[in-house]
Amino acid sequence: MLQKPLPDNLQPETLAVRRAIEKSQYGENSEALYLTSSFVQPNAETAARRFAMEEEGYTYTRVGNPTVTSMELRLAALEGTEAAIASSSGMAAILLLGMGLLKTGDHVVCSQSVFGSTIRLFAGEFSKFGISTSFVSQTDVANWAAAMRPNTKLLFAETPTNPLTDICDIQALADLAHNGGALLAVDNCFCSPALQQPRRFGADFIIHSGTKYLDGQGRVMAGAICCSQKQVDELFLPITRTAGMVLAPFNAWVVLKGMETLGIRMQAQSERALALAQWLEAHPRVKRVYYPGLPSHPQHALAMRQQSASGRGMGAAVVSFDVHGADARALRRNAFATIDAVRVCSITTNLGDTKTTISHPASTSHGRLTEDQRNAAGIGQGLIRVAVGLEHLEDLKTDLSLGLDLL
Ligand SMILES: *Cc1c(COP(=O)(O)O)cnc(C)c1O
């Protein structure tokens, strides 16, 4: 062993740069990238035991890979869960969750304002297999309670939501789920464990799109479920090793290194987002701003309580706002004009990047929803989403002013 085992009770900042598998015999300081599809076995007997899962040891990257394991260990340490299992994307993680947990005849209660593809997955794909989903307005626990049935197996929430930053009370939903014999999954993409650890409030599964803040620089796609070791071993690993929605080692390595700077990035990006949200709220061309860090946000107090893993409540880095407009057509025209005027921000739907991104949710990330689904989620044609990166605040304000001042 080249390095003594890590002491217990390390702080998140330390775990973010230290938690991983042991170094190889070469003692590399930066984590090794094991870019290999298979692993040589010492002999046939050992190979047989490893394939039967009777002995630890890597065999084939669809079953496990040391770089992927390092990423899983680091993420679990940050989320405060016993274990994590990585997947090829955030959506693959949600697919894996459903495949592991649900069967024909089961029922799911899901927030109606989760990520667009999440809605499509539950409403479209899972329904093909006889799994029904009720979509509820997310903020009021009474809506969730009313939708529960005897066959409800899973509650699925996202907080804050994309793009309107609705907050749900994780503890209240966990209690509701557990009293009804169900489990709670929380998509923690927007806050990341640097700001919010849903496990502390009773969530059973924490879902990640590693594509966003965990990578943090918009390079790769990745996903994960954080949960107990037993759940990984019994519910999810049998599926990933069979069905293959595993994370590629290279992508795992990028995310592993990305997590080293997660804490300081989330803090810096949240601070800029708060300042930008305050500025937008005072802007005469802006009708309404959605940002949990603003006292005007309907669930500001709850957000500050839940999103305080860093030691103080923070609103995260996504700010959405409505421009003015007389009708849907005018709203869309004004939103497009604001977006098309930018010269610094990237017009793209990704978020969680060091580069600020700007998008029109109604025609992009949420464009595949029906008009009814969009209206239910409150995503109008005048809505613009800004995922704040690390540029200087004044440059971002100038960039958004280019279009806004002309409206
Ligand atoms: C992007 C995103 C996902 C899906 O993740 P992919 O890595 O793109 O598959 C899920 N949930 C939220 C909240 C997201 O923003």
The ligand as an SDF file (V2000), in Angstrom:
LIG
                    3D

 15 15  0  0  0  0  0  0  0  0999 V2000
  -29.7060   17.2250  -17.6880 C   0  0  0  0  0  0  0  0  0  0  0  0
  -30.6120   16.7210  -16.6480 C   0  0  0  0  0  0  0  0  0  0  0  0
  -30.9700   15.3670  -16.5940 C   0  0  0  0  0  0  0  0  0  0  0  0
  -30.5300   14.3690  -17.6490 C   0  0  0  0  0  0  0  0  0  0  0  0
  -29.1700   14.1840  -17.6250 O   0  0  0  0  0  0  0  0  0  0  0  0
  -28.3390   13.7330  -18.9510 P   0  0  0  0  0  0  0  0  0  0  0  0
  -26.9780   13.5460  -18.4040 O   0  0  0  0  0  0  0  0  0  0  0  0
  -28.4660   14.8420  -19.9300 O   0  0  0  0  0  0  0  0  0  0  0  0
  -28.9650   12.4870  -19.4290 O   0  0  0  0  0  0  0  0  0  0  0  0
  -31.7850   14.9620  -15.5730 C   0  0  0  0  0  0  0  0  0  0  0  0
  -32.2350   15.8130  -14.6410 N   0  0  0  0  0  0  0  0  0  0  0  0
  -31.9070   17.1270  -14.6670 C   0  0  0  0  0  0  0  0  0  0  0  0
  -32.4250   18.0200  -13.6120 C   0  0  0  0  0  0  0  0  0  0  0  0
  -31.1000   17.6260  -15.6740 C   0  0  0  0  0  0  0  0  0  0  0  0
  -30.8100   18.9310  -15.7070 O   0  0  0  0  0  0  0  0  0  0  0  0
  1  2  1  0
  2  3  1  0
  2 14  2  0
  3  4  1  0
  3 10  2  0
  4  5  1  0
  5  6  1  0
  6  7  2  0
  6  8  1  0
  6  9  1  0
 10 11  1  0
 11 12  2  0
 12 13  1  0
 12 14  1  0
 14 15  1  0
M  END
$$$$
